[in-house]
Every structure is written in structure tokens, then in C-alpha cells.
């Protein structure tokens, strides 16, 4: 069998390379492709994660239903998640299927592809800045990391922000000091998590004897659940509306803890005969949402402020 390791046109450029060490994808694996041409037999595509090598989605593998118009199923220029059916490494033929991929599998493949694309952006920048082929950076950094840490190299890069020696310390052929610093700088610039704002709107009421004291006690239960990762704040908009919010780097933990805090308020106020209604479940909000809350607070303050009448003028 002929060795075509470096024959891909897409890899002729020093700044282009496939994302993974394997030259071809495994049969039954999922890959991301870009549709290049539609023909009578099916659709010609480029495998985006494998140096843009060519594959074909067979006409019979486009849909489980009867195909009335191929153009309604697939379009030139669109990215698609497909399953690998056959790989002829000698002839370079790759047959693919679109109809055998479930919606859940599409989500997983898209997530992996986005990680790989971001990783490639980091490595390409290092190669360009240090005047070296991007494939060499893959061979010395990315591909060994897959074997060392048994996870996507994107996740290894994220961990390297806090522990670079723990991630890169066991590489057998590491980059030189200049390229290594360039790599770390680029990882920190592109992969450092950005804080998100999470908000939950609540209506808390209690018309029993304990009243306001019961509401304050219920809200304090949520405040006591705050942590360094997910600090919780609660603001009064106008009775009975309260806004619970947090700014955190961990969106998943933030939403989960805020939901627990809302449940804790509900349980605590119920002990005093009150109630808590969740008007907006915990979710990530935009600056526009925050601006609207700020305007609402300002309007309430304006309505509640004392308005003095005209003073009599002394002659």
C-alpha cells in the first residue's frame, strides 16, 4: 500500500494539518464534513478534521425517507455530521452516511469538533509565530497529550492554565522555551473561562405574624449557600419581587447552586406559612437583561421617593 501520509493537498501548507494523529477516521466513527458538490451518486464532502480529504455521502445514505429532492436534504457549503461506513486507505475512498446519525450524536460530534477547531487555532498561531510547521506542533504537543491524559487536548489545555507542568511535564519532545511560552500565552488568551452572570427572579411573600422576619430568614438561607466559586447576592426590586444573582466562571455549577438556593428559600418560607414563586428559573443572562433590571430598580426608587410640594414664597 502506498504511503500517502503527506499527500493531502490541504497539508501542503505548513500552517495546515489534520486534527488527529490517525490519517483516516475509524469505521462507524462520526466526523464533521463540509459539502463541496452534489452529484447523481450523492454528495462529495471534505472531512474537516482530517486535512479536508474527500469523502462521499451516498445517495441512499442521505435520509431514511424517500428522497424527492436532494437539495432539500443537503446543501453545498453546509457542515454536516456523518458516520463513516467504509474506508479504502489504498484508494483513498471514504463512504459516509447522514441518515444513520441521531440527534444526540450530532450534539456530541459538534462539541468535539468545536474543541478541535479551537485547539487547531491555538496550535496554528504558535506555528505561525515561531516559524514552524503546524504539523510539528501537533506531533510534539497535541497528539502526545491525547495519549498521556486520555482526554481531548482542549481539556488538557484548559487544565494547563493552572498547572502547565502537570500537563506538559511528561512530553518526550517538548517545544523549545520560546515556542512553549507562546503556546501558554495563546492558551491563556483563548481558553481562559469568561465569567457569566446567572439570575433567578423570585416572589417571596409571608402574611403571617412573622412576616418580614420570615422573609429575611428565608433569604438568608440562600445567602448562606454562597461559595467562592458561586457567590450569591439577593436584591429587592419591589415587594414581593427579589432577584437572586451570581457572577461565576462555572456556568453549570452556578445554575445548579442557584436552583438549590431557590428551593431552600421555598422550603424555609413555607415553614412560616409563606410562599415563594419562581418567576424566572436560574439562567445565564446578558448585559441587556441586567440593564433592564437596573432601569426597573431606578423606576421603583423614583416612584417611592418623597415628592415635595411647592413651598410658599415669602414676600
TORROMAR-754402 format. One record per residue (C-alpha): residue number from 1; residue in one letter; x, y, z. Coordinates in Angstrom, 2 decimals. Example, Ala and Ser with C-alpha at 12.3 -4.5 7.8 and 13.67 -1.06 7.14 Angstrom:
<nodes>
1  A  12.30  -4.50  7.80
2  S  13.67  -1.06  7.14
</nodes>
This chain:
<nodes>
1  X  0.00  0.00  0.00
2  X  1.35  3.38  -0.96
3  X  2.29  5.74  1.86
4  X  0.17  8.84  1.38
5  X  0.86  10.36  4.80
6  X  1.80  13.74  3.37
7  X  -0.12  13.68  0.11
8  X  -3.13  15.72  1.21
9  X  -3.36  18.94  -0.68
10  X  -4.67  20.61  2.47
11  X  -1.48  19.63  4.29
12  X  0.88  21.04  1.71
13  X  0.78  24.35  3.58
14  X  2.97  24.48  6.71
15  X  0.03  26.04  8.56
16  X  -2.47  23.28  7.74
17  X  -2.75  19.83  9.26
18  X  -5.33  17.22  10.21
19  X  -6.50  17.48  13.82
20  X  -5.74  13.91  14.90
21  X  -2.81  11.55  14.62
22  X  -4.71  8.90  12.67
23  X  -4.58  9.58  8.96
24  X  -8.11  8.25  8.40
25  X  -11.19  8.07  10.68
26  X  -12.31  4.74  12.08
27  X  -15.29  2.92  10.57
28  X  -18.54  3.78  12.44
29  X  -16.98  6.91  13.92
30  X  -18.66  10.30  13.48
31  X  -16.95  13.12  11.60
32  X  -17.71  16.70  10.64
33  X  -17.73  17.36  6.90
34  X  -18.32  20.30  4.59
35  X  -20.44  19.67  1.48
36  X  -18.48  20.54  -1.67
37  X  -20.51  19.17  -4.59
38  X  -23.79  17.39  -5.22
39  X  -23.80  14.67  -7.87
40  X  -26.08  11.88  -9.10
41  X  -24.48  9.33  -6.76
42  X  -24.60  11.53  -3.70
43  X  -22.64  14.42  -2.22
44  X  -18.88  14.97  -2.29
45  X  -17.61  16.35  1.01
46  X  -14.37  17.37  2.73
47  X  -13.58  15.83  6.13
48  X  -12.78  18.96  8.12
49  X  -10.93  17.15  10.92
50  X  -8.76  15.08  8.59
51  X  -6.98  17.61  6.41
52  X  -10.03  18.10  4.16
53  X  -9.61  14.71  2.50
54  X  -12.50  13.82  0.22
55  X  -15.39  11.55  1.07
56  X  -18.85  10.83  -0.33
57  X  -22.26  10.67  1.29
58  X  -24.02  8.06  -0.83
59  X  -27.45  8.95  -2.14
60  X  -29.02  6.01  -0.28
61  X  -27.41  7.23  2.98
62  X  -28.79  10.76  2.94
63  X  -32.17  10.08  4.54
64  X  -34.29  7.28  5.97
65  X  -37.25  8.60  3.99
66  X  -37.80  8.61  0.25
67  X  -35.71  11.32  -1.37
68  X  -37.78  13.65  -3.54
69  X  -35.22  16.43  -3.79
70  X  -31.58  16.03  -2.73
71  X  -31.23  19.79  -2.47
72  X  -33.75  19.84  0.38
73  X  -31.64  17.38  2.35
74  X  -28.19  18.78  1.84
75  X  -26.65  22.00  0.55
76  X  -23.24  22.95  -0.79
77  X  -21.20  24.82  1.81
78  X  -23.09  23.44  4.81
79  X  -21.37  21.44  7.55
80  X  -22.86  18.04  8.36
81  X  -22.22  15.33  10.95
82  X  -21.91  11.93  9.25
83  X  -20.97  8.36  10.09
84  X  -18.03  6.60  8.42
85  X  -19.21  3.46  6.59
86  X  -16.11  2.35  4.67
87  X  -12.51  3.48  4.38
88  X  -10.34  2.28  1.49
89  X  -6.92  3.50  2.59
90  X  -5.23  2.25  -0.58
91  X  -7.53  4.10  -2.97
92  X  -8.45  6.89  -0.56
93  X  -12.19  6.25  -0.80
94  X  -14.34  7.13  2.20
95  X  -18.07  6.34  2.16
96  X  -20.27  8.22  4.62
97  X  -23.83  8.20  5.91
98  X  -26.01  11.06  7.11
99  X  -29.16  9.06  7.83
100  X  -27.55  6.82  10.47
101  X  -26.66  9.70  12.81
102  X  -29.00  10.50  15.70
103  X  -29.65  13.99  17.07
104  X  -27.81  13.14  20.29
105  X  -24.77  12.02  18.30
106  X  -24.83  15.25  16.31
107  X  -24.57  17.29  19.51
108  X  -21.62  15.23  20.75
109  X  -19.77  15.43  17.44
110  X  -20.31  19.18  17.17
111  X  -18.91  19.66  20.68
112  X  -15.79  17.63  19.85
113  X  -15.32  19.44  16.54
114  X  -15.58  22.86  18.19
115  X  -12.95  21.82  20.72
116  X  -10.69  20.53  17.96
117  X  -11.16  23.69  15.91
118  X  -10.22  25.90  18.87
119  X  -7.19  23.71  19.59
120  X  -6.12  24.00  15.96
121  X  -6.41  27.79  16.16
122  X  -4.04  27.83  19.15
123  X  -1.51  25.49  17.55
124  X  -1.63  27.28  14.21
125  X  -0.86  30.59  15.94
126  X  2.16  29.03  17.68
127  X  3.40  27.60  14.38
128  X  2.99  30.92  12.62
129  X  4.68  32.95  15.36
130  X  7.57  30.51  15.77
131  X  8.05  29.83  12.04
132  X  7.49  26.07  12.23
133  X  5.06  23.66  10.53
134  X  1.83  23.27  12.44
135  X  2.11  19.50  11.97
136  X  5.31  19.56  14.02
137  X  3.48  21.32  16.85
138  X  0.79  18.62  16.70
139  X  3.43  15.87  16.73
140  X  5.30  17.34  19.71
141  X  2.36  18.59  21.77
142  X  -1.23  17.76  20.83
143  X  -1.04  14.15  19.69
144  X  1.14  13.01  22.64
145  X  -1.26  14.76  25.07
146  X  -4.15  12.61  23.80
147  X  -2.19  9.52  24.86
148  X  -0.88  10.94  28.14
149  X  -4.11  12.30  29.57
150  X  -6.80  10.22  27.82
151  X  -8.98  13.26  27.14
152  X  -9.44  15.85  24.43
153  X  -6.36  18.04  24.14
154  X  -8.64  21.08  24.50
155  X  -9.46  19.93  28.05
156  X  -5.74  19.39  28.73
157  X  -5.03  22.94  27.53
158  X  -7.72  24.29  29.87
159  X  -6.06  22.50  32.81
160  X  -2.67  23.84  31.72
161  X  -3.82  27.37  32.54
162  X  -3.46  26.50  36.24
163  X  -1.00  23.59  36.07
164  X  1.27  23.81  32.98
165  X  3.94  21.48  34.40
166  X  1.37  18.83  35.23
167  X  0.09  18.85  31.65
168  X  3.26  19.38  29.60
169  X  5.86  17.99  32.01
170  X  5.89  14.44  30.60
171  X  6.18  15.30  26.90
172  X  9.13  13.40  25.39
173  X  9.92  16.00  22.75
174  X  8.59  19.32  24.09
175  X  8.72  22.66  22.34
176  X  11.66  24.96  22.99
177  X  11.28  27.69  25.63
178  X  10.18  30.39  23.19
179  X  7.53  28.24  21.48
180  X  6.36  26.85  24.84
181  X  5.82  30.37  26.21
182  X  3.97  31.31  23.02
183  X  1.75  28.25  23.47
184  X  0.93  29.06  27.10
185  X  0.22  32.71  26.28
186  X  -2.14  31.70  23.48
187  X  -3.91  29.11  25.66
188  X  -4.48  31.70  28.39
189  X  -5.71  34.27  25.89
190  X  -8.16  32.00  24.06
191  X  -9.21  29.35  26.59
192  X  -9.43  31.16  29.92
193  X  -13.08  30.86  31.02
194  X  -15.05  34.10  30.98
195  X  -17.37  34.91  33.90
196  X  -21.10  34.65  33.30
197  X  -23.98  36.30  35.14
198  X  -26.73  33.96  36.40
199  X  -30.06  35.31  37.61
200  X  -33.20  33.96  39.24
201  X  -36.31  36.09  39.85
202  X  -38.45  35.26  42.91
203  X  -41.67  36.46  44.51
204  X  -41.46  35.86  48.27
205  X  -44.46  36.60  50.48
206  X  -45.49  35.90  54.04
207  X  -48.71  37.34  55.54
208  X  -48.47  35.62  58.92
209  X  -47.37  37.21  62.20
210  X  -43.67  36.57  61.41
211  X  -43.99  38.44  58.10
212  X  -40.83  40.35  57.14
213  X  -38.68  38.44  59.63
214  X  -39.68  35.15  57.99
215  X  -38.81  36.51  54.54
216  X  -35.41  37.72  55.72
217  X  -34.70  34.35  57.34
218  X  -35.64  32.53  54.13
219  X  -33.40  34.74  52.01
220  X  -30.52  34.28  54.45
221  X  -30.73  30.52  53.90
222  X  -29.85  31.15  50.25
223  X  -27.13  33.65  51.15
224  X  -25.54  31.05  53.45
225  X  -25.18  28.71  50.45
226  X  -22.78  31.10  48.71
227  X  -19.29  29.85  47.83
228  X  -16.06  31.16  46.36
229  X  -16.99  29.57  43.03
230  X  -20.62  30.75  43.06
231  X  -21.14  33.85  45.22
232  X  -24.84  34.58  45.71
233  X  -26.41  38.04  46.00
234  X  -30.07  38.93  46.54
235  X  -31.62  42.31  45.72
236  X  -35.08  43.64  46.45
237  X  -36.73  45.12  43.36
238  X  -40.10  45.95  44.93
239  X  -42.01  43.79  47.40
240  X  -42.57  40.92  46.81
241  X  -40.09  40.68  43.89
242  X  -36.48  39.72  44.61
243  X  -33.59  39.00  42.24
244  X  -31.00  36.37  43.17
245  X  -27.83  36.58  41.09
246  X  -24.25  35.34  40.85
247  X  -21.22  36.03  38.67
248  X  -19.20  32.84  38.18
249  X  -16.75  31.10  35.88
250  X  -18.61  27.78  36.17
251  X  -21.99  28.09  34.46
252  X  -23.13  24.55  35.26
253  X  -22.34  24.79  38.97
254  X  -23.78  28.29  39.08
255  X  -27.16  27.32  37.65
256  X  -27.30  24.19  39.86
257  X  -26.49  26.04  43.09
258  X  -28.92  28.86  42.31
259  X  -31.68  26.28  41.74
260  X  -30.86  24.67  45.10
261  X  -30.92  28.10  46.77
262  X  -34.35  28.86  45.30
263  X  -35.66  25.52  46.58
264  X  -34.18  26.30  50.01
265  X  -35.98  29.66  50.12
266  X  -39.24  27.97  49.14
267  X  -38.90  25.35  51.89
268  X  -37.88  27.85  54.57
269  X  -40.64  30.40  53.92
270  X  -43.22  27.59  53.84
271  X  -42.34  26.79  57.47
272  X  -43.73  30.22  58.41
273  X  -46.83  29.93  56.24
274  X  -45.39  31.99  53.38
275  X  -44.72  31.16  49.75
276  X  -42.01  31.57  47.11
277  X  -42.86  31.67  43.42
278  X  -40.05  31.34  40.88
279  X  -40.81  33.92  38.21
280  X  -37.66  33.15  36.22
281  X  -35.67  29.96  36.77
282  X  -31.88  30.33  37.13
283  X  -30.28  31.06  33.78
284  X  -27.37  32.92  32.19
285  X  -28.39  36.49  31.40
286  X  -26.97  39.15  29.11
287  X  -25.95  42.71  29.82
288  X  -29.24  43.80  28.25
289  X  -31.13  41.82  30.91
290  X  -29.07  43.47  33.63
291  X  -29.69  46.92  32.19
292  X  -33.44  46.24  32.26
293  X  -33.25  45.26  35.94
294  X  -31.25  48.41  36.72
295  X  -33.89  50.54  34.98
296  X  -36.64  48.76  36.90
297  X  -34.90  49.45  40.22
298  X  -34.39  53.08  39.31
299  X  -38.05  53.44  38.34
300  X  -39.22  51.88  41.62
301  X  -36.92  54.15  43.63
302  X  -38.28  57.15  41.75
303  X  -41.89  56.17  42.43
304  X  -41.20  55.55  46.12
305  X  -39.17  58.72  46.71
306  X  -40.87  61.60  48.51
307  X  -42.03  64.37  46.22
308  X  -42.09  67.76  47.96
309  X  -44.86  70.24  47.16
310  X  -44.18  73.81  46.10
311  X  -43.08  75.93  49.03
312  X  -44.90  79.17  49.71
313  X  -42.86  82.16  48.66
314  X  -42.24  84.88  51.22
315  X  -42.73  88.41  50.04
</nodes>
